[in-house]
């Protein structure tokens, strides 16, 4: 990888993969910036330039997406699911979910079914994003 | 009409590094490595699966102009080229331990699915690869049914 942009992209991708892999852990921006080998401010700016949204937003929406998966596919309580996907409080989870999806987790659970597809595709295509489902954000 | 898939392609940024990874780390074997002059025709395969090869292709001139090659490289390194290739394994968790010890980057650790146990890895360039240990019997998902 000769060009600087390629090196940078690859490092940003490494940090994004860490979010996809470890969303249930208490990840913070400092830890992610370390994975990308840059300062926090540089990380946030570069991640956004690379992927079109901030790392905080990416992680928040990965957690919401994984919670949507658990709401659809399991009988676990909303509170359990909130902590399963890495949120630290039910209030934050409920507010974030509603802001992004326009409905409560319970309403979503009652409304939605998704056909069985390999999880990597469900994760890539059903994560609510500024350029997708949550387009008004 | 069509009878099988014998060749599929992956864009790699450096063919020597690709060989190190796909053969040295993942345990595939070289099928063809031929200097055609205008390109290095480099294919790999799962040992014992001669009928199905993966072409490790380097984007850029003379196959495409320099600017297009750069765009492809940028997309590969940011993981924007989507799904690359899927492999099967007899033992997903054991393969995970082996690949982890070899320094492979994971996008997802072994996870139980309705269709088996699968995991995701990156090649050194950013391509996304899936590895699945399929459930014993193939499972049909009825078109109108919700997931189990």
Interface residues (C-beta under 8 A of the other chain):
Chain A: X1 X3 X5 X6 X7 X9 X10 X12 X13 X14 X16 X17 X20 X21 X50 X51 X72 X73 X113 X114 X115 X116 X118 X119 X120 X121 X123
Chain B: X13 X14 X70 X73 X74 X77 X78 X79 X83 X105 X106 X107 X108 X109 X111 X113 X114 X115 X118 X120 X122 X125 X126 X128 X130 X132 X141 X143 X145 X146 X147 X148
